């Protein structure tokens, strides 16, 4: 190829590359952001699905992470929780959280995990208080899940933690204080070591 | 024809007479055969077939499990109506036209998909087992199941059709900080689990098909996750939300339940994989052999870590082993049928099977497992038990557990 032809070829290649970049940026599904260059893909390949809107997020607003991500604004005391518990929880979980028949105990067993009769409960076993909040909020009461308001869930969580001696009786829990509660079995978990048989 | 006093019939007369005689015997039928049933839009099995899932009574019928009758099945595919169940708040009735999947969190474009959208993506069909983490928990405990349905019935194997989750995650575009996904189901208790992104991008499916038709409601209609080889609980049914995150969300079902208490008081968590396991389904507990002679010992083997490489059968309680025949094709993270021709001479026999998977891992005995994991039940009893199971053939042909 002559030098002139090589030059023309290089110019064409450069222009093609620039055109491709411009096309990507004007794609309606492209964010136009230069951040996150190492993502799996920058363009939507199929153009399927619609963009999520606020109403979509509001519809399923249950996820609560261990650092408190997702906890809604709200507060509750153990005393308030006790009243709700007596009405909505005691029938299955027992007057003092001792459990009954089908339904697991919520209280007790601390320090028993190494013994011959371990009793894993919310107090003795669960590593995160945020899990307690998340689970009550999404799944309880068993017959009518999803009916408790955030304040009620804070109150119930506070009550359960009080029953287990983890927070003091006049504690108020809210979205700022709940993640800071350290559960007794917080360090009781290890990652999967399997295969483990000799 | 010359007729004489003693009439000798000639050949022609003989044939004519014989035919008339036979005709007299054949012409009047005793009973007409009945015409069969007509065609029908959705088939049912014969009324002579009764294999069914088993479950106990409960004050909370929506919560609990039902077990596959492994002893009654052949091949590898579990009929959809007999796939085991495990629910935490019952089976929801979902309108597929209203169901949507929200994909949000650490993505470039939070998206909402309808089922029609998801069916437009390139699809795959894969045969995979699903096994409950708690399957065979009683074997660990020392209260072995009397039948294979009781001891191993939380195990089923189906062909799942759907779109690879990776395809859909790519559609949304992942942000650099993404490390996990958290999936939620639309059941009453909105069961949720976190999965490492590496697995989500590997072989996880967003499935809408089960054995050629739509998922059954008990298996997650209209949409579920299939997480090949991992404990049943993470295969979220009725999935309607996937959030991409930078951490595990520590939901109840991973940071309380589905953890495994060890003798030192610590608990293993995020114990995802179901390890290699096998069991003889015929002859098995409460079956009866029809006398001495030839039988086929038959069973299933599976591994959450890949393909089954070898299955061995013992007829002397584990003293000696013979290689069983494996019915191919052998697929990864799928139940595999093995068999061994056997002659029963009427004596007492203790039958066992033992499998090896492609990683070289050999199915252990109960003693080996307990030596490491102890006998303290965790919050949901014993999980991930995969020990060798023994069936005992008595002199009268009855088969029992040991």
Interface residues (C-beta under 8 A of the other chain):
Chain A: X29 X31 X33 X35 X36 X38 X39 X40 X41 X42 X43 X44 X45 X46 X48 X49 X50 X51 X52 X56 X57 X59 X60 X62 X63 X64 X65 X66 X67 X69 X101 X102 X104 X113 X114 X116 X118 X120 X122 X125 X126 X127 X128 X130 X131 X134 X135 X138 X139 X142 X145 X146 X188 X189 X190 X191 X192 X193 X194 X195 X196 X197 X198
Chain B: X58 X59 X60 X63 X88 X89 X100 X102 X103 X104 X108 X109 X110 X111 X112 X113 X117 X118 X120 X121 X166 X167 X169 X170 X171 X172 X173 X174 X175 X176 X182 X184 X188 X189 X190 X192 X201 X240 X241 X243 X245 X247 X248 X249 X250 X251 X252 X255 X256 X259 X261 X262 X263 X264 X265 X266 X267 X268 X269 X270 X271 X272 X273 X275 X359 X361 X364 X368 X369 X371 X372 X373 X376 X377 X378 X379 X384
